[in-house]
């Protein structure tokens, strides 16, 4: 893929930022169709913010506790995003619900990663809930953000097996490793305009190459 103009991407985080790091590292490749123009956190103490600053990236700390309402925080966040010149927003462990107004302002331009195979296990504690439900396969999803939490056109998914003896922590680690591979790949396709969105379903423009099937337990 020849990259002429790279899409300007701002990343939103709230904590450790390991997905943000995976995106930043991928975007170091000159052929990657997106550049990371800023990392914004609603938590000033987020470890990911320190890492991003150390990389020389523009960082913004916007403490939601300084705002009287969700709407006023979202307005400030929107202004910060505009200020970075971002064309796309990638949420990476951003633990804040957004008001519909903010989501609509970034319609089809804001994506998120969620640690389950959506539409299963929306919300928090996904790994614990997958274990309790006895799921044999779980994974992660990158999707376009819509006003309802963890909804929106699915851009990509990765599946991992649930293994006997798994704890939520062990499962989270296995899924996280898949997240770090999936998110950079999907941001690349999204930034390179490789999706058509039709009736709120995302279709990949490129030819579909059949992948392998994951069986759990193995056949
Ligand atoms: C990831 O599991 C992500 O899917 C979820 O929150 C976690 C964030 O981890 N939304 P990190 O901050 O990217 O390390």
Boltz pocket constraint, residues with backbone or C-beta under 6 A from the ligand:
constraints:
  - pocket:
      binder: B
      contacts: [[A, 13], [A, 14], [A, 15], [A, 16], [A, 17], [A, 18], [A, 19], [A, 20], [A, 92], [A, 93], [A, 94], [A, 113], [A, 114], [A, 115], [A, 140], [A, 176], [A, 179]]
      max_distance: 6.0
